[in-house]
Amino acid sequence: MRHIYFISFALAFLVSFVGTFLVARIAVRKKILDVPDNERRLHKHPVPTMGGIAVFVSFFLVTLTIGVLLGYLLNGNLPLKILISIWAGGAILMIGGYLDDKYRLSPRYSVIFPIIAALVMVSSGISAVSIHNPFSGEIILLDQIKAFGLPLASSLVVFAWILVMIFTTKVLDGMDGLTTGVSAIASLVLFGLSLTPQVMQAQTALLAIIFAGALLGFLILNFYPAKIFLGEGGSTLAGFVLAVLAIVSGGKIATAVLVLGIPLMDAFWVLLQRLFSRQNIFKGDRKHLHFRLLDIGFSEPQAVLFLYVLSGIFGVTALFLQSLGKLVLLAILAGIMVVIVGAVFIFYKVRQKSNE
């Protein structure tokens, strides 16, 4: 099976890399470009978007050929209907992403596509079977909480989890290669998690390594200075696939939370700020952590690499921890966020005094 992982990764990487060139040419020809028209845009020249299409096509083709036609995804814990739902949800996000990149949809319309994609996954039967209480060791069986004969609690958890992850990777996409790289790291961590003795799910591992290959193939042209952006479709696809992988790998949502812990906390913090200040929660600004790192002296590549390292360290560490240990690690992540926010606050105060 090991050679299949390598072949799948290499094939996904290659298809995505070649596809990225093709998508970039099409985007330029159709003038689907990200024009630097406000302070959130760090690039100085128009950059083609829709890069997520290359990632999705690579993921779809490799999972179809190696996973389905050759049969490596048809045995084990991954029913075909779930795989088809992943494809369908991804296709829906690609359609929504194209429309948003092309016509700049308002948030009230662009949010429709992630909601539909999440509903497609819920309807496939994917479920978060249980939640583990790290303090008492108690396992809460979500499937036993039903309404009208349906596992209501499980479905709501899955639906909310998918949307939270989609929103997180979407708002993270503010620097060259940031969402792509962090998502690739998360995929590799979930690949490793799926092969641990406690989980041992070869099919989930194969899905994760294929997605990692597709992301890294795209990252070659997406890292600073980016030649192409993920676009709306790609940034939402990353969170969608990672959310599903975390569930089908035995409900290991805590591990995914730790890999994306900083972006998740950042998204939550910015959301609270906007709510309390009565701002539009969907309107972009420079309050996110990656922009704050620029304010305290990081260059764009340094900020991106710093977040790569944090994601990698916490993700790999989470592989060796039990539930309580993961909770402690999450507290450490929160502490790091507080330190960074404090550093930004001190920086602003010092700069304010120097300008007086």
C-alpha positions as CSV (number, residue, x, y, z in Angstrom):
1,M,0.0,0.0,0.0
2,R,2.9,2.3,0.6
3,H,3.8,2.6,-3.1
4,I,0.1,3.6,-3.8
5,Y,0.5,6.5,-1.4
6,F,3.6,7.7,-3.1
7,I,2.2,7.2,-6.6
8,S,-1.1,9.0,-5.7
9,F,0.8,11.9,-4.1
10,A,3.1,12.3,-7.0
11,L,0.3,12.1,-9.6
12,A,-1.9,14.6,-7.7
13,F,1.1,16.9,-7.4
14,L,1.9,16.7,-11.2
15,V,-1.7,17.1,-12.4
16,S,-2.2,20.1,-10.1
17,F,1.1,21.7,-11.1
18,V,0.3,21.4,-14.8
19,G,-3.3,22.3,-14.3
20,T,-2.4,25.5,-12.5
21,F,-0.6,26.8,-15.6
22,L,-3.7,26.1,-17.7
23,V,-6.1,27.7,-15.3
24,A,-3.9,30.8,-15.0
25,R,-3.9,31.2,-18.7
26,I,-7.7,30.8,-18.9
27,A,-8.1,33.3,-16.0
28,V,-5.9,35.9,-17.7
29,R,-7.7,35.4,-21.0
30,K,-11.1,35.8,-19.4
31,K,-9.8,38.7,-17.2
32,I,-10.7,36.9,-14.0
33,L,-8.1,38.7,-11.9
34,D,-7.6,39.9,-8.4
35,V,-6.9,43.6,-8.7
36,P,-5.1,45.3,-5.8
37,D,-7.8,47.9,-5.0
38,N,-7.6,48.2,-1.2
39,E,-5.3,47.9,1.8
40,R,-5.9,44.2,2.2
41,R,-4.4,43.4,-1.2
42,L,-0.7,43.0,-0.6
43,H,0.2,42.3,-4.3
44,K,0.9,45.3,-6.6
45,H,-0.3,43.9,-9.9
46,P,-3.4,42.0,-11.0
47,V,-3.1,38.2,-10.3
48,P,-5.2,35.5,-11.9
49,T,-7.6,33.6,-9.6
50,M,-9.6,30.4,-9.9
51,G,-6.5,28.4,-8.9
52,G,-8.7,26.2,-6.8
53,I,-10.1,24.6,-10.0
54,A,-6.6,23.0,-10.6
55,V,-6.6,21.6,-7.1
56,F,-10.1,20.2,-7.3
57,V,-9.6,18.7,-10.8
58,S,-6.4,17.0,-9.6
59,F,-8.1,15.7,-6.5
60,F,-11.1,14.5,-8.5
61,L,-9.1,12.8,-11.2
62,V,-6.6,11.0,-8.9
63,T,-9.3,9.8,-6.5
64,L,-11.4,8.6,-9.4
65,T,-8.6,6.7,-11.2
66,I,-6.6,5.3,-8.3
67,G,-9.3,5.3,-5.7
68,V,-12.3,4.1,-7.7
69,L,-11.2,2.6,-11.0
70,L,-8.3,0.7,-9.4
71,G,-10.4,0.1,-6.3
72,Y,-8.1,1.4,-3.6
73,L,-10.9,3.5,-2.0
74,L,-13.8,1.0,-2.4
75,N,-12.9,-1.2,0.5
76,G,-12.8,-0.2,4.2
77,N,-14.5,2.7,6.0
78,L,-15.2,5.0,3.1
79,P,-18.5,4.3,1.3
80,L,-18.7,5.3,-2.3
81,K,-21.6,7.7,-1.6
82,I,-19.4,9.7,0.7
83,L,-16.7,10.0,-1.9
84,I,-19.3,11.1,-4.5
85,S,-20.7,13.6,-2.0
86,I,-17.1,15.0,-1.5
87,W,-16.9,15.4,-5.3
88,A,-20.3,17.0,-5.5
89,G,-19.7,19.4,-2.7
90,G,-16.3,20.4,-4.2
91,A,-18.0,20.9,-7.6
92,I,-20.6,23.2,-5.9
93,L,-17.8,25.2,-4.3
94,M,-16.0,25.5,-7.6
95,I,-19.2,26.9,-9.3
96,G,-19.7,29.3,-6.5
97,G,-16.1,30.3,-6.5
98,Y,-16.1,30.9,-10.3
99,L,-19.2,33.1,-10.0
100,D,-17.6,35.0,-7.1
101,D,-14.3,35.5,-8.7
102,K,-16.0,36.6,-11.9
103,Y,-18.8,38.8,-10.7
104,R,-17.8,39.6,-7.1
105,L,-20.9,38.2,-5.4
106,S,-22.2,39.8,-2.2
107,P,-21.7,37.7,0.9
108,R,-25.5,36.9,1.1
109,Y,-25.1,35.1,-2.2
110,S,-21.6,33.6,-1.9
111,V,-22.5,31.9,1.4
112,I,-25.2,29.9,-0.3
113,F,-22.7,27.5,-2.0
114,P,-20.8,26.5,1.2
115,I,-24.2,25.8,2.9
116,I,-25.3,23.6,0.0
117,A,-22.0,21.8,0.0
118,A,-22.3,21.1,3.7
119,L,-25.9,19.9,3.3
120,V,-24.7,17.5,0.6
121,M,-22.2,16.0,3.0
122,V,-24.8,15.7,5.8
123,S,-27.2,14.0,3.4
124,S,-24.5,11.4,2.5
125,G,-24.7,9.9,6.0
126,I,-21.4,11.1,7.2
127,S,-21.5,11.6,11.0
128,A,-19.6,12.5,14.1
129,V,-20.6,9.5,16.1
130,S,-19.3,10.6,19.5
131,I,-17.7,13.3,21.5
132,H,-15.0,12.5,24.1
133,N,-15.0,14.3,27.4
134,P,-11.3,14.8,28.2
135,F,-11.9,15.4,31.9
136,S,-14.2,12.5,32.8
137,G,-13.3,10.1,30.0
138,E,-17.1,9.9,29.2
139,I,-18.0,9.3,25.6
140,I,-21.2,11.1,24.5
141,L,-22.9,9.1,21.7
142,L,-24.3,11.8,19.3
143,D,-26.1,9.2,17.1
144,Q,-28.4,8.4,20.0
145,I,-29.8,11.9,20.1
146,K,-32.5,11.7,17.4
147,A,-35.4,13.7,16.0
148,F,-38.0,12.2,13.6
149,G,-35.8,9.1,13.5
150,L,-32.7,11.1,12.3
151,P,-29.4,11.6,14.2
152,L,-30.1,15.3,14.7
153,A,-27.2,16.1,17.0
154,S,-24.7,14.3,14.8
155,S,-26.0,16.0,11.7
156,L,-25.9,19.5,13.3
157,V,-22.3,18.9,14.5
158,V,-21.2,17.9,11.0
159,F,-23.0,20.7,9.3
160,A,-21.5,23.3,11.7
161,W,-18.0,21.8,11.7
162,I,-17.9,21.9,7.8
163,L,-19.0,25.6,7.7
164,V,-16.6,26.6,10.4
165,M,-13.7,25.0,8.6
166,I,-14.8,26.6,5.3
167,F,-15.0,30.0,6.9
168,T,-11.6,29.5,8.6
169,T,-9.6,28.7,5.4
170,K,-11.5,31.4,3.5
171,V,-10.5,34.2,5.8
172,L,-7.0,32.7,6.2
173,D,-6.5,33.3,2.4
174,G,-4.9,36.8,2.8
175,M,-1.2,36.1,1.9
176,D,0.5,34.3,-0.8
177,G,0.5,30.5,-0.2
178,L,-0.9,30.8,3.4
179,T,-4.1,28.8,3.0
180,T,-2.6,26.4,0.5
181,G,0.4,25.6,2.7
182,V,-1.4,25.4,6.0
183,S,-4.1,23.2,4.4
184,A,-1.4,20.9,2.9
185,I,0.2,20.6,6.4
186,A,-3.2,19.7,7.9
187,S,-3.7,17.1,5.1
188,L,-0.3,15.5,5.9
189,V,-1.1,15.4,9.6
190,L,-4.5,13.7,8.9
191,F,-2.7,11.3,6.6
192,G,-0.4,10.4,9.5
193,L,-3.3,10.2,11.9
194,S,-5.2,7.8,9.6
195,L,-2.2,5.4,9.7
196,T,-1.8,5.3,13.5
197,P,-2.6,2.0,15.2
198,Q,-5.6,3.6,17.0
199,V,-7.2,4.6,13.7
200,M,-5.7,2.5,10.8
201,Q,-7.9,3.7,8.0
202,A,-6.0,3.3,4.7
203,Q,-8.7,4.8,2.6
204,T,-8.8,8.0,4.6
205,A,-5.0,8.2,4.5
206,L,-5.2,7.9,0.7
207,L,-7.7,10.7,0.4
208,A,-5.5,12.9,2.6
209,I,-2.3,12.3,0.7
210,I,-4.0,12.9,-2.6
211,F,-5.3,16.2,-1.4
212,A,-1.9,17.2,0.1
213,G,-0.3,16.4,-3.3
214,A,-2.9,18.6,-5.2
215,L,-2.3,21.5,-2.8
216,L,1.5,21.3,-2.9
217,G,1.5,21.1,-6.7
218,F,-0.5,24.3,-6.7
219,L,1.7,25.9,-4.0
220,I,4.7,26.1,-6.4
221,L,3.0,29.0,-8.2
222,N,1.0,30.2,-5.2
223,F,3.9,30.9,-2.8
224,Y,5.3,34.4,-2.6
225,P,5.3,36.2,-5.1
226,A,2.2,34.4,-6.2
227,K,1.5,33.9,-9.9
228,I,-2.0,32.7,-9.2
229,F,-4.5,32.7,-6.3
230,L,-6.8,30.0,-5.0
231,G,-9.8,32.2,-5.5
232,E,-13.0,31.8,-3.6
233,G,-13.5,28.2,-4.8
234,G,-10.1,27.1,-3.7
235,S,-10.1,28.7,-0.3
236,T,-13.4,27.2,0.6
237,L,-12.5,23.8,-0.9
238,A,-9.6,23.5,1.4
239,G,-11.7,23.8,4.6
240,F,-14.4,21.6,3.1
241,V,-12.1,18.7,2.4
242,L,-10.2,19.0,5.6
243,A,-13.5,19.1,7.6
244,V,-14.6,15.9,5.9
245,L,-11.2,14.2,6.4
246,A,-11.2,15.0,10.1
247,I,-14.6,13.3,10.5
248,V,-14.0,10.2,8.4
249,S,-10.7,9.6,10.1
250,G,-12.6,8.5,13.2
251,G,-14.0,11.9,14.2
252,K,-10.5,13.3,15.0
253,I,-11.8,16.8,14.9
254,A,-9.5,17.9,17.8
255,T,-6.4,17.1,15.7
256,A,-7.7,19.3,12.8
257,V,-8.5,22.0,15.4
258,L,-4.9,22.0,16.6
259,V,-3.4,22.1,13.1
260,L,-5.6,25.1,12.2
261,G,-5.8,26.3,15.8
262,I,-4.2,29.7,15.2
263,P,-6.4,30.5,12.1
264,L,-9.5,29.2,14.0
265,M,-8.9,31.4,17.0
266,D,-8.0,34.3,14.8
267,A,-11.2,34.0,12.8
268,F,-13.3,33.7,16.0
269,W,-11.5,36.7,17.6
270,V,-12.0,38.9,14.5
271,L,-15.7,37.8,14.2
272,L,-16.3,38.8,17.9
273,Q,-14.6,42.2,17.2
274,R,-16.8,42.9,14.3
275,L,-20.0,41.9,16.2
276,F,-19.2,44.1,19.2
277,S,-18.3,47.0,16.9
278,R,-21.4,46.4,14.8
279,Q,-19.4,46.0,11.6
280,N,-20.3,43.8,8.7
281,I,-19.0,40.4,9.7
282,F,-18.3,39.5,6.1
283,K,-16.4,42.6,5.2
284,G,-12.6,42.0,5.0
285,D,-10.1,44.1,7.0
286,R,-6.5,44.0,8.3
287,K,-7.4,42.8,11.8
288,H,-6.4,39.2,11.1
289,L,-3.2,37.7,12.7
290,H,-1.3,37.4,9.4
291,F,-1.7,41.1,8.8
292,R,-0.8,41.9,12.4
293,L,2.5,40.0,11.9
294,L,3.3,42.4,9.1
295,D,2.6,45.3,11.4
296,I,5.2,44.2,13.9
297,G,8.0,43.7,11.3
298,F,7.5,40.4,9.6
299,S,7.8,40.3,5.8
300,E,5.0,38.5,4.0
301,P,7.1,35.3,3.4
302,Q,8.3,35.3,7.0
303,A,4.7,35.6,8.3
304,V,3.6,32.7,6.1
305,L,6.5,30.5,7.1
306,F,6.0,31.3,10.8
307,L,2.4,30.1,10.6
308,Y,3.5,27.0,8.6
309,V,5.9,26.1,11.5
310,L,3.3,26.7,14.2
311,S,0.7,24.5,12.3
312,G,3.3,21.8,11.7
313,I,4.5,21.7,15.3
314,F,1.1,21.6,16.8
315,G,-0.3,19.1,14.2
316,V,2.6,16.6,14.7
317,T,2.5,16.9,18.4
318,A,-1.3,16.2,18.4
319,L,-0.6,12.8,16.8
320,F,1.0,11.6,20.0
321,L,-1.4,13.1,22.6
322,Q,-4.7,11.8,24.1
323,S,-7.7,14.0,24.5
324,L,-6.6,15.8,27.7
325,G,-3.2,16.5,26.2
326,K,-4.8,18.0,23.1
327,L,-6.8,20.3,25.4
328,V,-3.6,21.4,27.1
329,L,-2.0,22.0,23.7
330,L,-5.0,24.1,22.6
331,A,-4.5,26.2,25.8
332,I,-0.9,26.7,24.8
333,L,-2.1,27.8,21.3
334,A,-4.4,30.3,23.0
335,G,-1.5,31.6,25.0
336,I,0.6,32.1,21.8
337,M,-2.3,34.1,20.4
338,V,-2.4,36.3,23.5
339,V,1.4,36.9,23.3
340,I,1.1,37.9,19.6
341,V,-1.8,40.2,20.2
342,G,0.1,41.7,23.2
343,A,3.2,42.3,21.0
344,V,1.0,44.0,18.4
345,F,-0.5,46.3,21.1
346,I,2.9,47.2,22.5
347,F,4.2,47.9,18.9
348,Y,1.3,50.3,18.2
349,K,1.8,52.1,21.6
350,V,5.6,52.5,20.9
351,R,4.9,53.8,17.4
352,Q,2.3,56.2,18.6
353,K,4.6,57.7,21.2
354,S,7.4,58.0,18.6
355,N,5.1,59.9,16.3
356,E,4.1,62.4,19.0
